[in-house]
C-alpha cells in the first residue's frame, strides 16, 4: 500500500474516533451497533483494518453524520487532526 493512501486511511480512522468521542460513545457501543467485536472496531479506529464503503456508511449512521463528513473534514478539523490537538 502506498504511503499516501496509508496516510489517508489513518486520517479517516482519526476522524471516526474524534466523532465517536464527541458523542461520548464507547468503542464497545459502536462495536455492538456494527455487530462486530470491540477489538475489531478498535482496529478500524487505529487504521489497521480497511473498511468497505458499506461499513463506512454504517459507522456514519451510528454516529448520526453524513458519510462524506468522515471523508472530507472541514478545514478546522483538518488542522486539529494535523496538530493532534482538540
C-alpha positions as semicolon CSV with decimal commas, in nm:
position;residue;x (nm);y (nm);z (nm)
1;X;0,000;0,000;0,000
2;X;0,136;0,340;-0,088
3;X;0,235;0,571;0,192
4;X;-0,007;0,841;0,069
5;X;-0,301;0,601;0,080
6;X;-0,198;0,479;0,423
7;X;-0,195;0,838;0,550
8;X;-0,549;0,891;0,415
9;X;-0,674;0,572;0,581
10;X;-0,523;0,681;0,914
11;X;-0,683;1,026;0,875
12;X;-1,028;0,874;0,820
13;X;-0,973;0,647;1,121
14;X;-0,882;0,952;1,331
15;X;-1,197;1,134;1,218
16;X;-1,411;0,834;1,311
17;X;-1,255;0,827;1,657
18;X;-1,298;1,203;1,703
19;X;-1,666;1,191;1,604
20;X;-1,724;0,895;1,837
21;X;-1,559;1,075;2,128
22;X;-1,756;1,395;2,057
23;X;-2,073;1,193;2,114
24;X;-1,934;1,022;2,424
25;X;-1,983;0,682;2,264
26;X;-1,758;0,397;2,366
27;X;-1,584;0,162;2,129
28;X;-1,799;-0,113;2,281
29;X;-2,116;0,075;2,186
30;X;-2,006;0,126;1,824
31;X;-1,894;-0,235;1,801
32;X;-2,231;-0,352;1,932
33;X;-2,420;-0,135;1,682
34;X;-2,199;-0,262;1,397
35;X;-2,230;-0,623;1,515
36;X;-1,853;-0,668;1,547
37;X;-1,618;-0,719;1,841
38;X;-1,468;-0,427;2,030
39;X;-1,125;-0,548;1,918
40;X;-1,233;-0,538;1,552
41;X;-1,374;-0,188;1,599
42;X;-1,054;-0,072;1,767
43;X;-0,858;-0,184;1,461
44;X;-1,083;0,035;1,244
45;X;-1,005;0,341;1,458
46;X;-0,634;0,261;1,452
47;X;-0,640;0,231;1,074
48;X;-0,526;-0,132;1,083
49;X;-0,839;-0,259;0,912
50;X;-0,950;-0,145;0,569
51;X;-1,322;-0,074;0,577
52;X;-1,571;-0,115;0,298
53;X;-1,795;0,162;0,173
54;X;-2,083;-0,024;0,334
55;X;-1,905;-0,022;0,673
56;X;-1,827;0,349;0,632
57;X;-2,197;0,421;0,582
58;X;-2,286;0,204;0,883
59;X;-2,041;0,394;1,104
60;X;-2,176;0,727;0,979
61;X;-2,531;0,616;1,054
62;X;-2,444;0,518;1,411
63;X;-2,259;0,848;1,459
64;X;-2,558;1,031;1,306
65;X;-2,348;1,211;1,046
66;X;-2,312;1,213;0,671
67;X;-2,055;0,961;0,543
68;X;-1,894;1,241;0,341
69;X;-1,805;1,413;0,669
70;X;-1,582;1,118;0,750
71;X;-1,402;1,150;0,418
72;X;-1,379;1,529;0,397
73;X;-1,348;1,700;0,733
74;X;-1,398;2,075;0,749
75;X;-1,079;2,289;0,747
76;X;-1,070;2,341;1,125
77;X;-1,096;1,966;1,177
78;X;-0,812;1,906;0,931
79;X;-0,591;2,140;1,133
80;X;-0,685;1,965;1,457
81;X;-0,603;1,624;1,309
82;X;-0,272;1,750;1,172
83;X;-0,171;1,904;1,504
84;X;-0,310;1,621;1,716
85;X;-0,497;1,861;1,943
86;X;-0,859;1,928;2,033
